[in-house]
Amino acid sequence: MKTIAAAISLSLLAACSTMQESEGPPTAFRLTSPGMPDNSKLPAKAAGNFAKNPNCTGQNVSPALAWSNAPAETKSFAIIWDDQAGRAGLGVSHAVLYGIPASTTSFPEGALGGAPAGFVGGKNTLGMPWLGPCSPKGNAPQHYVMTIIATSVPPNELQPGLTRAELLKALEGGKALRAASLTFRFWQ
């Protein structure tokens, strides 16, 4: 009896792990990272590379991203990436990217961590468009939430260099059509 119960439990756990990517209706706006399900640990190379912070010991390689089922009226996308536990709970904005044309449906690994190409660079907490995780060594895993926002704003309408707060303000009044998110974890 214990063997049967254990087998059923393992089957249910396996089913739950495969359901994660397909939860909700198949037509839902989705953000995914190929090969990395929601709540995956980012590799060490994804960590930020910022000389002034001893916790930024990586290569600043952004994860691959893909999205689907955007609303038909989408003109551009924006991506924000936040670590709410960063700065001892005050939060850190790691990425502010926008002006991504509606025809774009993915970015390959590393595309967001370099010079802006295919998007307009905003300013994260440190004043740059993108910075990988820089969680302190020995910390518990921190959660980095990536959010993509489908907007009705033409790709070149917003000026470069907006902060997270300025971007969100610019998308008020119905310009944000829908959003999808994906969580990554990181620790060192």
Rosetta constraint file for C-alpha pairs under 8 A:
AtomPair CA 1 CA 5 HARMONIC 6.24 0.50
AtomPair CA 2 CA 6 HARMONIC 6.06 0.50
AtomPair CA 3 CA 7 HARMONIC 6.14 0.50
AtomPair CA 4 CA 8 HARMONIC 6.17 0.50
AtomPair CA 5 CA 9 HARMONIC 6.11 0.50
AtomPair CA 6 CA 10 HARMONIC 6.17 0.50
AtomPair CA 7 CA 11 HARMONIC 6.16 0.50
AtomPair CA 8 CA 12 HARMONIC 6.17 0.50
AtomPair CA 9 CA 13 HARMONIC 6.21 0.50
AtomPair CA 10 CA 14 HARMONIC 6.17 0.50
AtomPair CA 11 CA 15 HARMONIC 6.17 0.50
AtomPair CA 12 CA 16 HARMONIC 6.19 0.50
AtomPair CA 13 CA 17 HARMONIC 6.35 0.50
AtomPair CA 14 CA 18 HARMONIC 6.46 0.50
AtomPair CA 15 CA 19 HARMONIC 6.11 0.50
AtomPair CA 16 CA 20 HARMONIC 6.49 0.50
AtomPair CA 18 CA 22 HARMONIC 7.73 0.50
AtomPair CA 19 CA 23 HARMONIC 5.93 0.50
AtomPair CA 20 CA 37 HARMONIC 7.45 0.50
AtomPair CA 20 CA 38 HARMONIC 7.29 0.50
AtomPair CA 21 CA 32 HARMONIC 7.94 0.50
AtomPair CA 21 CA 37 HARMONIC 6.65 0.50
AtomPair CA 21 CA 38 HARMONIC 7.32 0.50
AtomPair CA 22 CA 26 HARMONIC 7.15 0.50
AtomPair CA 24 CA 28 HARMONIC 6.90 0.50
AtomPair CA 27 CA 69 HARMONIC 5.99 0.50
AtomPair CA 28 CA 69 HARMONIC 6.08 0.50
AtomPair CA 29 CA 67 HARMONIC 7.29 0.50
AtomPair CA 29 CA 68 HARMONIC 5.76 0.50
AtomPair CA 29 CA 69 HARMONIC 4.60 0.50
AtomPair CA 29 CA 70 HARMONIC 5.32 0.50
AtomPair CA 29 CA 71 HARMONIC 7.58 0.50
AtomPair CA 29 CA 178 HARMONIC 7.47 0.50
AtomPair CA 29 CA 179 HARMONIC 7.17 0.50
AtomPair CA 29 CA 180 HARMONIC 6.17 0.50
AtomPair CA 30 CA 67 HARMONIC 5.35 0.50
AtomPair CA 30 CA 68 HARMONIC 5.46 0.50
AtomPair CA 30 CA 69 HARMONIC 6.69 0.50
AtomPair CA 30 CA 70 HARMONIC 7.92 0.50
AtomPair CA 30 CA 180 HARMONIC 5.45 0.50
AtomPair CA 30 CA 181 HARMONIC 7.40 0.50
AtomPair CA 31 CA 65 HARMONIC 7.07 0.50
AtomPair CA 31 CA 66 HARMONIC 5.88 0.50
AtomPair CA 31 CA 67 HARMONIC 4.44 0.50
AtomPair CA 31 CA 68 HARMONIC 6.94 0.50
AtomPair CA 31 CA 147 HARMONIC 7.85 0.50
AtomPair CA 31 CA 148 HARMONIC 7.05 0.50
AtomPair CA 31 CA 180 HARMONIC 5.63 0.50
AtomPair CA 31 CA 181 HARMONIC 5.87 0.50
AtomPair CA 31 CA 182 HARMONIC 6.25 0.50
AtomPair CA 32 CA 36 HARMONIC 7.74 0.50
AtomPair CA 32 CA 37 HARMONIC 7.20 0.50
AtomPair CA 32 CA 38 HARMONIC 7.47 0.50
AtomPair CA 32 CA 65 HARMONIC 5.79 0.50
AtomPair CA 32 CA 66 HARMONIC 5.27 0.50
AtomPair CA 32 CA 67 HARMONIC 6.08 0.50
AtomPair CA 32 CA 182 HARMONIC 6.65 0.50
AtomPair CA 33 CA 37 HARMONIC 6.69 0.50
AtomPair CA 33 CA 38 HARMONIC 7.94 0.50
AtomPair CA 33 CA 63 HARMONIC 6.81 0.50
AtomPair CA 33 CA 64 HARMONIC 5.41 0.50
AtomPair CA 33 CA 65 HARMONIC 4.51 0.50
AtomPair CA 33 CA 66 HARMONIC 5.99 0.50
AtomPair CA 34 CA 64 HARMONIC 6.41 0.50
AtomPair CA 34 CA 65 HARMONIC 6.74 0.50
AtomPair CA 34 CA 66 HARMONIC 7.17 0.50
AtomPair CA 36 CA 40 HARMONIC 5.75 0.50
AtomPair CA 38 CA 182 HARMONIC 5.60 0.50
AtomPair CA 38 CA 183 HARMONIC 5.47 0.50
AtomPair CA 38 CA 184 HARMONIC 6.56 0.50
AtomPair CA 39 CA 143 HARMONIC 7.88 0.50
AtomPair CA 39 CA 182 HARMONIC 7.37 0.50
AtomPair CA 39 CA 183 HARMONIC 4.93 0.50
AtomPair CA 39 CA 184 HARMONIC 4.76 0.50
AtomPair CA 39 CA 185 HARMONIC 5.95 0.50
AtomPair CA 40 CA 183 HARMONIC 7.39 0.50
AtomPair CA 40 CA 184 HARMONIC 5.22 0.50
AtomPair CA 40 CA 185 HARMONIC 5.88 0.50
AtomPair CA 41 CA 184 HARMONIC 5.88 0.50
AtomPair CA 41 CA 185 HARMONIC 4.59 0.50
AtomPair CA 41 CA 186 HARMONIC 5.43 0.50
AtomPair CA 42 CA 46 HARMONIC 6.21 0.50
AtomPair CA 42 CA 63 HARMONIC 7.84 0.50
AtomPair CA 42 CA 184 HARMONIC 6.37 0.50
AtomPair CA 42 CA 185 HARMONIC 6.11 0.50
AtomPair CA 42 CA 186 HARMONIC 5.60 0.50
AtomPair CA 43 CA 47 HARMONIC 7.62 0.50
AtomPair CA 43 CA 186 HARMONIC 7.83 0.50
AtomPair CA 44 CA 58 HARMONIC 5.97 0.50
AtomPair CA 44 CA 188 HARMONIC 7.77 0.50
AtomPair CA 45 CA 58 HARMONIC 4.76 0.50
AtomPair CA 45 CA 59 HARMONIC 4.90 0.50
AtomPair CA 45 CA 60 HARMONIC 6.44 0.50
AtomPair CA 45 CA 61 HARMONIC 5.89 0.50
AtomPair CA 46 CA 58 HARMONIC 5.97 0.50
AtomPair CA 46 CA 59 HARMONIC 6.07 0.50
AtomPair CA 46 CA 60 HARMONIC 5.02 0.50
AtomPair CA 46 CA 61 HARMONIC 4.45 0.50
AtomPair CA 46 CA 62 HARMONIC 5.86 0.50
AtomPair CA 46 CA 63 HARMONIC 7.19 0.50
AtomPair CA 46 CA 132 HARMONIC 5.66 0.50
AtomPair CA 46 CA 133 HARMONIC 6.95 0.50
AtomPair CA 47 CA 56 HARMONIC 6.07 0.50
AtomPair CA 47 CA 57 HARMONIC 6.18 0.50
AtomPair CA 47 CA 58 HARMONIC 4.15 0.50
AtomPair CA 47 CA 59 HARMONIC 6.15 0.50
AtomPair CA 47 CA 60 HARMONIC 5.31 0.50
AtomPair CA 47 CA 61 HARMONIC 7.15 0.50
AtomPair CA 47 CA 131 HARMONIC 7.83 0.50
AtomPair CA 47 CA 132 HARMONIC 4.58 0.50
AtomPair CA 47 CA 133 HARMONIC 4.60 0.50
AtomPair CA 47 CA 134 HARMONIC 5.89 0.50
AtomPair CA 48 CA 56 HARMONIC 4.70 0.50
AtomPair CA 48 CA 57 HARMONIC 6.31 0.50
AtomPair CA 48 CA 58 HARMONIC 5.17 0.50
AtomPair CA 48 CA 59 HARMONIC 6.14 0.50
AtomPair CA 48 CA 60 HARMONIC 4.34 0.50
AtomPair CA 48 CA 61 HARMONIC 7.74 0.50
AtomPair CA 48 CA 131 HARMONIC 5.16 0.50
AtomPair CA 48 CA 132 HARMONIC 3.77 0.50
AtomPair CA 48 CA 133 HARMONIC 5.25 0.50
AtomPair CA 48 CA 134 HARMONIC 5.69 0.50
AtomPair CA 49 CA 56 HARMONIC 4.91 0.50
AtomPair CA 49 CA 57 HARMONIC 5.63 0.50
AtomPair CA 49 CA 58 HARMONIC 5.27 0.50
AtomPair CA 49 CA 59 HARMONIC 5.51 0.50
AtomPair CA 49 CA 60 HARMONIC 5.42 0.50
AtomPair CA 49 CA 131 HARMONIC 7.36 0.50
AtomPair CA 49 CA 132 HARMONIC 7.30 0.50
AtomPair CA 50 CA 54 HARMONIC 7.86 0.50
AtomPair CA 50 CA 56 HARMONIC 5.44 0.50
AtomPair CA 50 CA 57 HARMONIC 7.56 0.50
AtomPair CA 51 CA 56 HARMONIC 7.16 0.50
AtomPair CA 53 CA 134 HARMONIC 7.80 0.50
AtomPair CA 55 CA 134 HARMONIC 4.97 0.50
AtomPair CA 55 CA 135 HARMONIC 6.09 0.50
AtomPair CA 55 CA 136 HARMONIC 5.42 0.50
AtomPair CA 55 CA 137 HARMONIC 6.78 0.50
AtomPair CA 56 CA 132 HARMONIC 7.88 0.50
AtomPair CA 56 CA 133 HARMONIC 7.11 0.50
AtomPair CA 56 CA 134 HARMONIC 4.61 0.50
AtomPair CA 56 CA 135 HARMONIC 7.68 0.50
AtomPair CA 57 CA 134 HARMONIC 7.40 0.50
AtomPair CA 58 CA 132 HARMONIC 7.84 0.50
AtomPair CA 60 CA 110 HARMONIC 7.73 0.50
AtomPair CA 60 CA 113 HARMONIC 5.75 0.50
AtomPair CA 60 CA 131 HARMONIC 6.26 0.50
AtomPair CA 60 CA 132 HARMONIC 5.03 0.50
AtomPair CA 61 CA 109 HARMONIC 6.82 0.50
AtomPair CA 61 CA 110 HARMONIC 4.55 0.50
AtomPair CA 61 CA 111 HARMONIC 7.83 0.50
AtomPair CA 61 CA 112 HARMONIC 7.73 0.50
AtomPair CA 61 CA 113 HARMONIC 5.70 0.50
AtomPair CA 61 CA 132 HARMONIC 7.03 0.50
AtomPair CA 62 CA 109 HARMONIC 5.59 0.50
AtomPair CA 62 CA 110 HARMONIC 4.49 0.50
AtomPair CA 62 CA 111 HARMONIC 6.53 0.50
AtomPair CA 62 CA 112 HARMONIC 5.63 0.50
AtomPair CA 62 CA 113 HARMONIC 5.47 0.50
AtomPair CA 62 CA 132 HARMONIC 6.88 0.50
AtomPair CA 63 CA 108 HARMONIC 7.33 0.50
AtomPair CA 63 CA 109 HARMONIC 4.77 0.50
AtomPair CA 63 CA 110 HARMONIC 6.37 0.50
AtomPair CA 64 CA 106 HARMONIC 7.52 0.50
AtomPair CA 64 CA 107 HARMONIC 5.68 0.50
AtomPair CA 64 CA 108 HARMONIC 4.49 0.50
AtomPair CA 64 CA 109 HARMONIC 3.95 0.50
AtomPair CA 64 CA 110 HARMONIC 7.07 0.50
AtomPair CA 64 CA 111 HARMONIC 7.80 0.50
AtomPair CA 65 CA 106 HARMONIC 5.35 0.50
AtomPair CA 65 CA 107 HARMONIC 5.25 0.50
AtomPair CA 65 CA 108 HARMONIC 6.51 0.50
AtomPair CA 65 CA 109 HARMONIC 7.43 0.50
AtomPair CA 66 CA 105 HARMONIC 5.72 0.50
AtomPair CA 66 CA 106 HARMONIC 4.06 0.50
AtomPair CA 66 CA 107 HARMONIC 6.51 0.50
AtomPair CA 67 CA 105 HARMONIC 5.41 0.50
AtomPair CA 67 CA 106 HARMONIC 6.21 0.50
AtomPair CA 68 CA 105 HARMONIC 6.67 0.50
AtomPair CA 70 CA 74 HARMONIC 6.69 0.50
AtomPair CA 70 CA 150 HARMONIC 6.53 0.50
AtomPair CA 70 CA 178 HARMONIC 7.65 0.50
AtomPair CA 71 CA 150 HARMONIC 7.21 0.50
AtomPair CA 71 CA 177 HARMONIC 7.13 0.50
AtomPair CA 71 CA 178 HARMONIC 7.27 0.50
AtomPair CA 73 CA 152 HARMONIC 6.54 0.50
AtomPair CA 74 CA 102 HARMONIC 5.99 0.50
AtomPair CA 74 CA 150 HARMONIC 5.75 0.50
AtomPair CA 74 CA 151 HARMONIC 5.41 0.50
AtomPair CA 74 CA 152 HARMONIC 5.23 0.50
AtomPair CA 74 CA 153 HARMONIC 7.88 0.50
AtomPair CA 74 CA 177 HARMONIC 7.31 0.50
AtomPair CA 75 CA 101 HARMONIC 6.42 0.50
AtomPair CA 75 CA 102 HARMONIC 4.95 0.50
AtomPair CA 75 CA 150 HARMONIC 7.62 0.50
AtomPair CA 75 CA 151 HARMONIC 6.03 0.50
AtomPair CA 75 CA 152 HARMONIC 5.00 0.50
AtomPair CA 75 CA 153 HARMONIC 5.73 0.50
AtomPair CA 75 CA 154 HARMONIC 5.28 0.50
AtomPair CA 75 CA 155 HARMONIC 6.74 0.50
AtomPair CA 76 CA 98 HARMONIC 7.53 0.50
AtomPair CA 76 CA 99 HARMONIC 5.62 0.50
AtomPair CA 76 CA 100 HARMONIC 5.13 0.50
AtomPair CA 76 CA 101 HARMONIC 4.58 0.50
AtomPair CA 76 CA 102 HARMONIC 4.56 0.50
AtomPair CA 76 CA 150 HARMONIC 6.21 0.50
AtomPair CA 76 CA 151 HARMONIC 5.36 0.50
AtomPair CA 76 CA 152 HARMONIC 6.52 0.50
AtomPair CA 76 CA 153 HARMONIC 6.01 0.50
AtomPair CA 76 CA 154 HARMONIC 5.93 0.50
AtomPair CA 76 CA 155 HARMONIC 5.30 0.50
AtomPair CA 77 CA 98 HARMONIC 5.92 0.50
AtomPair CA 77 CA 99 HARMONIC 6.11 0.50
AtomPair CA 77 CA 100 HARMONIC 4.89 0.50
AtomPair CA 77 CA 101 HARMONIC 6.52 0.50
AtomPair CA 77 CA 102 HARMONIC 6.50 0.50
AtomPair CA 77 CA 148 HARMONIC 6.62 0.50
AtomPair CA 77 CA 149 HARMONIC 5.45 0.50
AtomPair CA 77 CA 150 HARMONIC 4.69 0.50
AtomPair CA 77 CA 151 HARMONIC 5.67 0.50
AtomPair CA 77 CA 155 HARMONIC 7.92 0.50
AtomPair CA 78 CA 96 HARMONIC 7.58 0.50
AtomPair CA 78 CA 97 HARMONIC 5.55 0.50
AtomPair CA 78 CA 98 HARMONIC 3.91 0.50
AtomPair CA 78 CA 99 HARMONIC 6.41 0.50
AtomPair CA 78 CA 100 HARMONIC 6.40 0.50
AtomPair CA 78 CA 148 HARMONIC 5.62 0.50
AtomPair CA 78 CA 149 HARMONIC 5.10 0.50
AtomPair CA 78 CA 150 HARMONIC 6.75 0.50
AtomPair CA 78 CA 151 HARMONIC 7.41 0.50
AtomPair CA 79 CA 95 HARMONIC 7.16 0.50
AtomPair CA 79 CA 96 HARMONIC 6.02 0.50
AtomPair CA 79 CA 97 HARMONIC 5.06 0.50
AtomPair CA 79 CA 98 HARMONIC 6.12 0.50
AtomPair CA 79 CA 146 HARMONIC 7.03 0.50
AtomPair CA 79 CA 147 HARMONIC 5.60 0.50
AtomPair CA 79 CA 148 HARMONIC 4.49 0.50
AtomPair CA 79 CA 149 HARMONIC 6.33 0.50
AtomPair CA 80 CA 93 HARMONIC 7.51 0.50
AtomPair CA 80 CA 94 HARMONIC 7.49 0.50
AtomPair CA 80 CA 95 HARMONIC 5.16 0.50
AtomPair CA 80 CA 96 HARMONIC 4.81 0.50
AtomPair CA 80 CA 97 HARMONIC 6.42 0.50
AtomPair CA 80 CA 146 HARMONIC 5.94 0.50
AtomPair CA 80 CA 147 HARMONIC 5.38 0.50
AtomPair CA 80 CA 148 HARMONIC 6.66 0.50
AtomPair CA 80 CA 164 HARMONIC 7.20 0.50
AtomPair CA 81 CA 93 HARMONIC 6.07 0.50
AtomPair CA 81 CA 94 HARMONIC 5.25 0.50
AtomPair CA 81 CA 95 HARMONIC 4.81 0.50
AtomPair CA 81 CA 96 HARMONIC 6.92 0.50
AtomPair CA 81 CA 144 HARMONIC 6.63 0.50
AtomPair CA 81 CA 145 HARMONIC 5.55 0.50
AtomPair CA 81 CA 146 HARMONIC 4.38 0.50
AtomPair CA 81 CA 147 HARMONIC 6.26 0.50
AtomPair CA 82 CA 91 HARMONIC 7.24 0.50
AtomPair CA 82 CA 92 HARMONIC 5.81 0.50
AtomPair CA 82 CA 93 HARMONIC 4.61 0.50
AtomPair CA 82 CA 94 HARMONIC 5.51 0.50
AtomPair CA 82 CA 95 HARMONIC 7.13 0.50
AtomPair CA 82 CA 144 HARMONIC 5.51 0.50
AtomPair CA 82 CA 145 HARMONIC 5.33 0.50
AtomPair CA 82 CA 146 HARMONIC 6.65 0.50
AtomPair CA 83 CA 91 HARMONIC 5.62 0.50
AtomPair CA 83 CA 92 HARMONIC 5.16 0.50
AtomPair CA 83 CA 93 HARMONIC 6.47 0.50
AtomPair CA 83 CA 94 HARMONIC 7.16 0.50
AtomPair CA 83 CA 142 HARMONIC 7.19 0.50
AtomPair CA 83 CA 143 HARMONIC 6.09 0.50
AtomPair CA 83 CA 144 HARMONIC 4.71 0.50
AtomPair CA 83 CA 145 HARMONIC 6.55 0.50
AtomPair CA 84 CA 89 HARMONIC 6.10 0.50
AtomPair CA 84 CA 90 HARMONIC 6.79 0.50
AtomPair CA 84 CA 91 HARMONIC 4.12 0.50
AtomPair CA 84 CA 92 HARMONIC 6.26 0.50
AtomPair CA 84 CA 143 HARMONIC 7.49 0.50
AtomPair CA 84 CA 144 HARMONIC 7.55 0.50
AtomPair CA 85 CA 89 HARMONIC 4.26 0.50
AtomPair CA 85 CA 90 HARMONIC 6.76 0.50
AtomPair CA 85 CA 91 HARMONIC 5.45 0.50
AtomPair CA 85 CA 92 HARMONIC 7.64 0.50
AtomPair CA 85 CA 142 HARMONIC 6.60 0.50
AtomPair CA 85 CA 143 HARMONIC 7.54 0.50
AtomPair CA 86 CA 90 HARMONIC 6.28 0.50
AtomPair CA 86 CA 91 HARMONIC 4.56 0.50
AtomPair CA 86 CA 92 HARMONIC 5.22 0.50
AtomPair CA 86 CA 135 HARMONIC 7.14 0.50
AtomPair CA 86 CA 142 HARMONIC 7.98 0.50
AtomPair CA 87 CA 91 HARMONIC 5.69 0.50
AtomPair CA 87 CA 92 HARMONIC 6.57 0.50
AtomPair CA 92 CA 124 HARMONIC 7.84 0.50
AtomPair CA 92 CA 125 HARMONIC 5.95 0.50
AtomPair CA 93 CA 124 HARMONIC 5.03 0.50
AtomPair CA 93 CA 125 HARMONIC 5.10 0.50
AtomPair CA 93 CA 164 HARMONIC 7.21 0.50
AtomPair CA 94 CA 124 HARMONIC 5.36 0.50
AtomPair CA 94 CA 125 HARMONIC 6.61 0.50
AtomPair CA 94 CA 129 HARMONIC 7.70 0.50
AtomPair CA 94 CA 130 HARMONIC 5.78 0.50
AtomPair CA 94 CA 131 HARMONIC 5.16 0.50
AtomPair CA 94 CA 132 HARMONIC 6.64 0.50
AtomPair CA 94 CA 133 HARMONIC 7.51 0.50
AtomPair CA 95 CA 122 HARMONIC 7.64 0.50
AtomPair CA 95 CA 123 HARMONIC 7.27 0.50
AtomPair CA 95 CA 124 HARMONIC 5.28 0.50
AtomPair CA 95 CA 128 HARMONIC 7.75 0.50
AtomPair CA 95 CA 129 HARMONIC 5.35 0.50
AtomPair CA 95 CA 130 HARMONIC 4.42 0.50
AtomPair CA 95 CA 131 HARMONIC 6.37 0.50
AtomPair CA 96 CA 121 HARMONIC 6.55 0.50
AtomPair CA 96 CA 122 HARMONIC 4.84 0.50
AtomPair CA 96 CA 123 HARMONIC 5.84 0.50
AtomPair CA 96 CA 124 HARMONIC 5.69 0.50
AtomPair CA 96 CA 129 HARMONIC 5.35 0.50
AtomPair CA 96 CA 130 HARMONIC 6.83 0.50
AtomPair CA 96 CA 162 HARMONIC 7.67 0.50
AtomPair CA 96 CA 163 HARMONIC 6.77 0.50
AtomPair CA 96 CA 164 HARMONIC 5.95 0.50
AtomPair CA 97 CA 119 HARMONIC 6.30 0.50
AtomPair CA 97 CA 120 HARMONIC 5.77 0.50
AtomPair CA 97 CA 121 HARMONIC 5.03 0.50
AtomPair CA 97 CA 122 HARMONIC 5.52 0.50
AtomPair CA 97 CA 129 HARMONIC 6.28 0.50
AtomPair CA 97 CA 130 HARMONIC 7.92 0.50
AtomPair CA 98 CA 119 HARMONIC 5.66 0.50
AtomPair CA 98 CA 120 HARMONIC 5.16 0.50
AtomPair CA 98 CA 121 HARMONIC 6.70 0.50
AtomPair CA 98 CA 122 HARMONIC 7.31 0.50
AtomPair CA 98 CA 155 HARMONIC 7.59 0.50
AtomPair CA 99 CA 118 HARMONIC 7.97 0.50
AtomPair CA 99 CA 119 HARMONIC 5.22 0.50
AtomPair CA 99 CA 120 HARMONIC 5.29 0.50
AtomPair CA 99 CA 153 HARMONIC 7.93 0.50
AtomPair CA 99 CA 154 HARMONIC 7.12 0.50
AtomPair CA 99 CA 155 HARMONIC 3.93 0.50
AtomPair CA 99 CA 156 HARMONIC 5.87 0.50
AtomPair CA 99 CA 157 HARMONIC 7.58 0.50
AtomPair CA 99 CA 158 HARMONIC 7.19 0.50
AtomPair CA 100 CA 104 HARMONIC 6.78 0.50
AtomPair CA 100 CA 118 HARMONIC 6.06 0.50
AtomPair CA 100 CA 119 HARMONIC 4.67 0.50
AtomPair CA 100 CA 120 HARMONIC 7.11 0.50
AtomPair CA 100 CA 155 HARMONIC 5.92 0.50
AtomPair CA 101 CA 118 HARMONIC 7.56 0.50
AtomPair CA 101 CA 119 HARMONIC 7.66 0.50
AtomPair CA 101 CA 154 HARMONIC 7.77 0.50
AtomPair CA 101 CA 155 HARMONIC 5.47 0.50
AtomPair CA 107 CA 111 HARMONIC 6.01 0.50
AtomPair CA 107 CA 112 HARMONIC 7.49 0.50
AtomPair CA 110 CA 114 HARMONIC 7.17 0.50
AtomPair CA 111 CA 117 HARMONIC 7.72 0.50
AtomPair CA 112 CA 116 HARMONIC 7.04 0.50
AtomPair CA 112 CA 117 HARMONIC 7.97 0.50
AtomPair CA 112 CA 130 HARMONIC 6.69 0.50
AtomPair CA 113 CA 130 HARMONIC 5.57 0.50
AtomPair CA 113 CA 131 HARMONIC 6.79 0.50
AtomPair CA 113 CA 132 HARMONIC 7.72 0.50
AtomPair CA 114 CA 130 HARMONIC 7.91 0.50
AtomPair CA 116 CA 120 HARMONIC 6.29 0.50
AtomPair CA 116 CA 121 HARMONIC 5.88 0.50
AtomPair CA 116 CA 129 HARMONIC 7.91 0.50
AtomPair CA 120 CA 156 HARMONIC 8.00 0.50
AtomPair CA 120 CA 160 HARMONIC 5.82 0.50
AtomPair CA 120 CA 161 HARMONIC 7.99 0.50
AtomPair CA 121 CA 128 HARMONIC 7.52 0.50
AtomPair CA 121 CA 129 HARMONIC 4.83 0.50
AtomPair CA 121 CA 160 HARMONIC 5.80 0.50
AtomPair CA 121 CA 161 HARMONIC 6.02 0.50
AtomPair CA 121 CA 162 HARMONIC 7.85 0.50
AtomPair CA 122 CA 127 HARMONIC 7.81 0.50
AtomPair CA 122 CA 128 HARMONIC 6.70 0.50
AtomPair CA 122 CA 129 HARMONIC 4.89 0.50
AtomPair CA 122 CA 160 HARMONIC 5.74 0.50
AtomPair CA 122 CA 161 HARMONIC 3.95 0.50
AtomPair CA 122 CA 162 HARMONIC 4.61 0.50
AtomPair CA 122 CA 163 HARMONIC 5.79 0.50
AtomPair CA 122 CA 164 HARMONIC 7.62 0.50
AtomPair CA 123 CA 127 HARMONIC 4.34 0.50
AtomPair CA 123 CA 128 HARMONIC 4.64 0.50
AtomPair CA 123 CA 129 HARMONIC 4.96 0.50
AtomPair CA 123 CA 130 HARMONIC 7.94 0.50
AtomPair CA 123 CA 161 HARMONIC 5.29 0.50
AtomPair CA 123 CA 162 HARMONIC 5.73 0.50
AtomPair CA 123 CA 163 HARMONIC 4.73 0.50
AtomPair CA 123 CA 164 HARMONIC 7.11 0.50
AtomPair CA 124 CA 128 HARMONIC 5.39 0.50
AtomPair CA 124 CA 129 HARMONIC 5.71 0.50
AtomPair CA 124 CA 130 HARMONIC 6.78 0.50
AtomPair CA 124 CA 131 HARMONIC 7.85 0.50
AtomPair CA 124 CA 163 HARMONIC 6.13 0.50
AtomPair CA 124 CA 164 HARMONIC 6.75 0.50
AtomPair CA 125 CA 163 HARMONIC 7.95 0.50
AtomPair CA 127 CA 163 HARMONIC 7.97 0.50
AtomPair CA 129 CA 161 HARMONIC 7.88 0.50
AtomPair CA 133 CA 144 HARMONIC 7.80 0.50
AtomPair CA 133 CA 186 HARMONIC 6.87 0.50
AtomPair CA 135 CA 139 HARMONIC 7.00 0.50
AtomPair CA 135 CA 142 HARMONIC 7.13 0.50
AtomPair CA 135 CA 186 HARMONIC 7.29 0.50
AtomPair CA 135 CA 187 HARMONIC 6.24 0.50
AtomPair CA 135 CA 188 HARMONIC 7.24 0.50
AtomPair CA 136 CA 187 HARMONIC 7.63 0.50
AtomPair CA 136 CA 188 HARMONIC 7.19 0.50
AtomPair CA 137 CA 187 HARMONIC 7.00 0.50
AtomPair CA 137 CA 188 HARMONIC 5.03 0.50
AtomPair CA 138 CA 187 HARMONIC 7.47 0.50
AtomPair CA 138 CA 188 HARMONIC 6.38 0.50
AtomPair CA 139 CA 187 HARMONIC 6.49 0.50
AtomPair CA 139 CA 188 HARMONIC 7.40 0.50
AtomPair CA 140 CA 187 HARMONIC 6.48 0.50
AtomPair CA 141 CA 185 HARMONIC 5.91 0.50
AtomPair CA 141 CA 186 HARMONIC 5.34 0.50
AtomPair CA 141 CA 187 HARMONIC 4.81 0.50
AtomPair CA 142 CA 185 HARMONIC 5.49 0.50
AtomPair CA 142 CA 186 HARMONIC 5.55 0.50
AtomPair CA 142 CA 187 HARMONIC 6.52 0.50
AtomPair CA 143 CA 183 HARMONIC 6.37 0.50
AtomPair CA 143 CA 184 HARMONIC 5.81 0.50
AtomPair CA 143 CA 185 HARMONIC 4.65 0.50
AtomPair CA 143 CA 186 HARMONIC 6.80 0.50
AtomPair CA 144 CA 183 HARMONIC 5.59 0.50
AtomPair CA 144 CA 184 HARMONIC 5.10 0.50
AtomPair CA 144 CA 185 HARMONIC 5.94 0.50
AtomPair CA 144 CA 186 HARMONIC 7.62 0.50
AtomPair CA 145 CA 181 HARMONIC 6.70 0.50
AtomPair CA 145 CA 182 HARMONIC 5.84 0.50
AtomPair CA 145 CA 183 HARMONIC 4.46 0.50
AtomPair CA 145 CA 184 HARMONIC 6.38 0.50
AtomPair CA 146 CA 181 HARMONIC 5.42 0.50
AtomPair CA 146 CA 182 HARMONIC 5.20 0.50
AtomPair CA 146 CA 183 HARMONIC 6.07 0.50
AtomPair CA 146 CA 184 HARMONIC 7.70 0.50
AtomPair CA 147 CA 179 HARMONIC 6.70 0.50
AtomPair CA 147 CA 180 HARMONIC 5.69 0.50
AtomPair CA 147 CA 181 HARMONIC 4.21 0.50
AtomPair CA 147 CA 182 HARMONIC 6.53 0.50
AtomPair CA 148 CA 179 HARMONIC 5.55 0.50
AtomPair CA 148 CA 180 HARMONIC 5.48 0.50
AtomPair CA 148 CA 181 HARMONIC 6.24 0.50
AtomPair CA 149 CA 176 HARMONIC 6.45 0.50
AtomPair CA 149 CA 177 HARMONIC 7.21 0.50
AtomPair CA 149 CA 178 HARMONIC 5.85 0.50
AtomPair CA 149 CA 179 HARMONIC 4.36 0.50
AtomPair CA 149 CA 180 HARMONIC 6.73 0.50
AtomPair CA 150 CA 176 HARMONIC 6.07 0.50
AtomPair CA 150 CA 177 HARMONIC 5.40 0.50
AtomPair CA 150 CA 178 HARMONIC 5.31 0.50
AtomPair CA 150 CA 179 HARMONIC 6.09 0.50
AtomPair CA 151 CA 171 HARMONIC 7.40 0.50
AtomPair CA 151 CA 175 HARMONIC 5.39 0.50
AtomPair CA 151 CA 176 HARMONIC 4.58 0.50
AtomPair CA 151 CA 177 HARMONIC 5.27 0.50
AtomPair CA 151 CA 178 HARMONIC 7.37 0.50
AtomPair CA 152 CA 175 HARMONIC 5.08 0.50
AtomPair CA 152 CA 176 HARMONIC 6.66 0.50
AtomPair CA 152 CA 177 HARMONIC 6.82 0.50
AtomPair CA 153 CA 157 HARMONIC 6.63 0.50
AtomPair CA 153 CA 171 HARMONIC 7.94 0.50
AtomPair CA 153 CA 175 HARMONIC 6.44 0.50
AtomPair CA 162 CA 166 HARMONIC 5.53 0.50
AtomPair CA 162 CA 167 HARMONIC 5.78 0.50
AtomPair CA 163 CA 167 HARMONIC 6.07 0.50
AtomPair CA 164 CA 168 HARMONIC 6.19 0.50
AtomPair CA 165 CA 169 HARMONIC 6.13 0.50
AtomPair CA 166 CA 170 HARMONIC 6.16 0.50
AtomPair CA 167 CA 171 HARMONIC 6.39 0.50
AtomPair CA 168 CA 172 HARMONIC 6.56 0.50
AtomPair CA 170 CA 175 HARMONIC 7.99 0.50
AtomPair CA 171 CA 175 HARMONIC 4.86 0.50
AtomPair CA 171 CA 176 HARMONIC 5.38 0.50
AtomPair CA 172 CA 176 HARMONIC 6.69 0.50
